[in-house]
Amino acid sequence: MNKNLLIKNQLELHVRDAIKTYKEYPLYRCIQEEINQIDSINWLVNNEITGSNNYKQEKLDHLNKFLNDSELHEGIDNLMNSLLDYNTEEIQANIAHQFISNLKEISSTLSDDKKEFKLNLLFLENDYEPRACFCGFDDENYEFKLLSGKEYLEFDYKKELFNGVGNFDFSPLIAPFLKFEKDIGEEKANEIELLLTSMGSLEEIKRLFIINSYRGIHNTLDKIKGEIRNINIPMRDSVHVLGNEHDMEQFTIYVL
């Protein structure tokens, strides 16, 4: 099967599965499970930590507060229904502009000693903020692997053309999540993350939006691959585009 068709199918499967999982385990259900399990937690007490019963009750009070927060649950339900249509002209144009402008800028600053390598691994690496950078490597022995965000790519990282450069802004692609996060406030978002040890965290929902962004990037690259390959960066016959959070496992996005 065509490599890019495999990639597209996998990205779509991830989004479908994530939505299905959330419908089966929405936030209120995750919170209820935390409440049900609270008595089974081994609350350790030592010389520095006292009053474990008070701490346990405090956590229970917070969980019940969020369990009964109908506005929060409605907001997340609406968020899960608001994944952006990544095929709109505006979104596709934004992705195309960001890729082409960044890679052209990178090509203009590529030193002569780096040009002995040929790009075949292109990483779009995002951190905690909705911005990402580009990293490019040459591994002539690399063989195509369909990465699903659960494994690390092994490659010859010493053959580096560029690393941690450029600026790709995910904000337009994950706008509904960023708005939701702003609306509930950083303090409340952090408190929810700290309380939940099971699935259903806000970070998982954010990850869904990022994977959906990869779908949009995949479709855009399919349209502009010729223009990208004409940019003055030495490239091998196949350039594997991958996405990941900093130092985390990778997703395969496209093969140019």
N, C-alpha and C positions, 0 to 999 in steps of 0.2 A: 504494500500500500504506500502511496505517496507520503513522505515524511511529514509534510505540513498538514495533510489531512489527519494523520495520526495525532499531531500536536493539537490541532483545532478540536478534534473530538475529545481529547483528554481534558482540555481546559473547560469545555462545555460540560463535561461530566462532573468535574470538580464543583462548578457553580451549582449544577442541579442537585448534587449530593449535599452540598452545604445548606441549600435552601430546604431540602427535605429533612435534614437533621434538625434544623432549627424548628421546623413545624412540629416535629416529634418531641423535641426538647426545648421549648421556648424558655425564656428567662424565668418566668414564674415557676415553671416546673423544676428548673435547676435550683432555684432558691428553696423550693419546698423540699427537695431531696437533701439539701444542706441542713435544713431544719430537722428532717427525719433522722439524719445521721449524727446529729450533734452529741447525743448521749453516748455514742460508740467511740467518740474521740478520746484518746488517752491524754487527759490534760495534766501535763507534767508540772510538778511544783518543786522548786529548789530554793536555796537561800536568797536568791535574788528575785525570784518570781513568787509572789504570794497572792492569795485571793483568787485561785483559779475559778472558783464558782462565780465570782463577780465578773471575771473576764468572759466566761462562758455565757452568762446571762446578758452581758453587753453585746456579744456577737449575735445572740438569739434575738435581742431587741432590734438590732440593725437589720437582720434578715427579715424579720416580720414587717419592718417599716417598708422595705423594698418589695416584699411580697404583696403588700396592699397598696402599692403605688400604681394605681391604674393609669395615670398619665404616662409614667415611664414605660409600662408594657405596651400601651397604645402607640407611643412614639417609636419603639423598636419594631413593632409590627409594621408600621408605616414605612420605616427605614428598610425593612427587608423586602418591601414591595416597590422600592424606589431605585433599584439598580439602574444605572443610566443606560440608555440606548447608545451603545458605543459606535453605531453606524451612522449617526447624524453627521451631516456635512461639517458642522462646527467642531465636533469632537475629533473627527478624522483629520481635519485640517490642522487642528492643534497638535495632534500626535505627529503628523508629518513634518510640520514646521520645527518642532522640538528635536526630532531625530536628525533632520537634515542640517539645521543650523548648528547643532552641537557637534556633529561629525565633521562638518566643514571647518569649524573652529579648531577642533582637535587636529585635523589634517594640516592646518596652517602652522601649528606649533610642534609638530612631530619632528624630533631631531633626526639627523641623518643616520646616526648609529642605531636608531630604532627601526629604520626603514629596511634593515636587512631581514626583519621578520615580516611574516604575512599574517594578517588578521584572520583567525578562524573561530575565535571564541569572544563574543561580545556580551558583557554583563551589564545589565541595568540594575544597579544595586541601591536599594532605598534603606533609609535608617528609620528612626522613630518619627521624624518629620515627614510630611508628604513630598519630600524632594529626594531625587536620586542622582547618582553620578554614573559615569561610564567607565568600564574597565575592559581593556582589550589585550588578548594574548594570542600567541601562535603555538599550537601543538600539532605538528604535522601528523602525529600518530593517533590523534583523537578520532574515535569512531562514534557515530551518532548514538545517543542514548536518550530515551524519552524520560526526562526527569519530572517527577511529580511533587516536588517540594518536600520529599521525605528522605532524600539522600544527597550526599555531597558529591559534587563533580570532582573527579581526579584528573588533573591535567598538569602540564609542565608550566608552572607559574613563573619560572625564571625567564621564559621568553615573553617578556612584557613589552607591548608597544605603548600603552598608557594605562594609568591606574588612578581612580578617584578623581576624574576630571569631568568637566561639563556640569550641566544642571538641568535635569528633567523634573518638571513639576507635575506631580500626580493630582494636584488639587482639583483641576477641572474634571478628572475622572472619578474622584471619590467625594465629590462635593456634598452629596446628601449625608454621608457619614460625618464629614467635618462640621456640617451645620448642626447635626444632632448632638455631637460632642460639645459644641459650643453652647447649645441651648441648655443642656443639663448641667454644664459647668465642670471644670476640671476636678474639683473636689469630689463631686458625686461620682464621676466616672472612675476615679481612683479608688473610691470606697467600694464600689461594686466589684472591681477587679480584685481587691484584697480579700473580700468576703467569700468569693466563689472559688472553690478548688476543683469543681467539675466543669464540664463543657458549658457553653453558652455565654462565655465572657465577651465583653465588647471588643477585645483584641481579635477574637475569632471572626466577629462580624466585619471588622476592618480588613482582615485578611481576605474575606470573601470579596470585598470591594476591590482590593488590589488584584486578585485573580481575575475578576471581571474586567479590570483594566488591561490585563494581559491579553484578553480576548480582543479588545479594541486595538491594541498595538499589533497583534497578529494580523488582523484584517487590513490595517493601514500599511504594514510592511509588505503585504501581498500586492499592494497597489504601487508602492514607491521603491520596490527593490532595485529596479534598474537605475533609478536616480541615485540611490545610495551606493551601488556598486561603481558608479562613475565618479564618486568622491575620491580625491587623491590620497587614499590610504591603501597601502599594499594589502591585498586580500587573497585568500585561497579560494578554490572553486566553491567551497561551501563555508558560509559564515553562520555559526550557530549562535542565535540570540537567546540569552537566558536572563531570568529575573530572580532576584532574591533580596531578602532583608540582609543587612550587614552581617557577615559571618554566619549566615543561616543557610539551610538547604535551598537548592535551586529548582526553578521551574523552566522547562523548555518553552520558549515563546514562538520562535520561528527559525527557519533555515533559509538564509538568503542565497 
